[in-house]
Amino acid sequence: MKKQFGHNQHGEPVTLYLLENDRFRIAVTDYGATLVSFIDKNRDLELVAGFDDVEHYVQHTAHFGSTIGRVANRIKDAKFDLNGRTYHVSANKGNNSLHGGAVGFDKRMFQGRVEDNRIVLTATSPDGEEGYPGNLQVQVTYRLDERGIHIECEGVSDQTTLFGTTNHSYFNLNGNGSIAGHRVQLFADAYAPNDETGTATGDLVLCENTPFDFRNEKEIGADFNSADEQIRMTRGYDHHYSIQGSGLRTMAVCRANGLRLETRSNLPGIHFYTGNFLDGSYVGHRGVAYGYHERVCFEPEYYPNAINYETHEKPVLKAGEHAVQIIEYWLDDDKEEESSTF
């Protein structure tokens, strides 16, 4: 099923695609390959932040539910070396490039279609767009099943380029209000500190005996008032975690309101963001204003600025190769299972 969703900044019509099963209902738009809505039908509960028309997505800069690319997170000084040359990409966050630049995947149109329990969206990012090399063919697929949402972002380029995507959905398992009482476990021993521009420094710091230790489940807000410099600088959590293992695996578990949200991915790590700069000015589904510490993001990704660091896996896509980056958001009733430790 599909319906009109308004017009984008160029006057082009935008479509909203709908899927549902016995448990869930989702809505995805071809503007930014964006997850607009994720409803638990058992509770009539809206789980993600979003808007009822595309105009709000055109205007906002917070990437609500968007597919992020070509590269998620920051590239320091908006430049990198690849293919024997230096590339300068769009600087849209001070001197840095953030989430693909001024016109990343979140601000472009995709071609969409519904196939059974899938919404398939395709686009071409031309050579030189936002400064990146190569004509990049992108396909984003949202699949709905009894566990929740399975997202695949696929890329093929005619030149070696960068390709490291994520999904930027903002969750609240209560539907609205503070997420400070949500309980989270992150399957990570180490996190990345940020510099003064918000870019990961290249280091990994052990979580043990710091406010960043979520190896054992704890409330998100337990250390919001910590004197830790990193917490104070970002007004909460806005940090990359290096996740143990490889391949498709569980990265994070979040519990609240009798629900359990599990984030899974085949990417190297995850960015954990607690809505530190939401100020209530965005009013979305059901008239809910999205305020400070009222949403949490679980964004699987490569290490930020990895292309400029020697020690981290880089989001390099070689010419002609096919990359498949997977993110899953599984939701179930919380059966009070004991959280694992390591």
C-alpha positions, 0 to 999 in steps of 0.5 A, a space after each residue: 500500500 502507498 499514499 501521497 506524502 507531500 512534495 519535497 524541496 524541488 516540488 517533486 511528489 513524495 510517496 509513503 509506503 506502508 506494510 503491516 503484519 499481525 504485530 507491527 505496522 511500518 511506514 517508509 518514505 522514498 524521501 531519504 529512504 526514511 523510516 517514518 513510523 514503527 507501531 506495535 499494534 498490540 499496544 497502539 504504540 508509536 516507537 519512533 520519532 517522525 512526522 506526518 508529511 515530508 515538509 518536516 523532513 525537508 526542513 529538519 536537520 536531525 535525520 529522524 529515521 533517515 538512511 545515512 550515507 554515503 558515510 555515517 558520522 563525521 569525516 574530520 576536516 571534510 577530507 580523506 585520501 583514497 585512490 592516490 588522491 585527496 578528496 574534499 567532501 561537503 563540510 556541513 558541521 563546522 569544518 567537518 562532514 557529517 552524515 554524508 554532507 549537506 545533501 546526503 542520502 537523507 535529503 535525496 529521492 529514491 525510487 520505491 516499490 512494495 514487494 510482499 513484505 518488503 519496501 525496496 528503494 533505489 537511487 544513484 549517487 553520481 560521481 562527485 556528489 558531495 565530493 565523493 568519487 564514483 557512480 554509486 548504485 544504492 538499494 535500501 530494503 526494509 523487510 517486516 517480519 514477526 520479529 520486527 524490521 530488517 534493513 539492508 543497504 546495498 552499494 555498488 560503485 564504478 570507482 573505489 569509494 566510501 560506503 558506510 551507512 546507518 539508520 538514524 531512528 529515534 526510539 522511545 519504548 514508552 511512546 513519549 517522555 524521558 528515556 532516562 529510565 530505559 535500561 540498556 545493555 551494549 555488547 562492547 568493552 570499549 568506546 570512542 572519546 570525542 574531540 572538541 568538534 564531536 569527532 571520535 579521536 581515533 582512540 578506544 577507551 575501556 568502558 570499565 569503571 566509567 559512565 560508558 560501561 553498559 556491559 551489564 544492563 543499566 538505566 540510560 540516565 544513571 550517569 547523565 549528571 556525571 562529572 565525566 568530561 565526555 558526558 558533560 561535553 555532549 550533555 549525555 551519550 553521543 559516542 561510538 562503541 566498538 562491538 565484539 565479534 563480527 558478522 550479523 550479531 546483537 549489539 544492543 538491548 533496550 528494555 522499558 514499558 514491558 518491551 525489549 528492543 534488540 539492535 543487530 547488525 553486521 557493521 563493526 560498531 554502534 553509535 549510541 545517542 540519547 537525544 541530547 540536543 532535542 529541544 521540543 521544537 520538533 512536533 511529530 506523530 500524535 502531537 508529541 514534541 521531541 524534547 531533551 533526553 526523550 529519544 535514544 538512537 542505536 546506529 550501527 556504523 563504522 568507526 567515525 572518521 575511520 578513513 583517516 585513521 590507520 587502526 580502524 576498519 575503513 568503509 572502502 568499497 572497491 570498484 565493482 564490489 557489492 557491499 551489504 550492510 544490515 541493521 535489524 530492530 527486533 521488538 518483543 514483549 520483555 520476558 525478564 530474561 537475565 541479561 548476559 555479562 562478559 
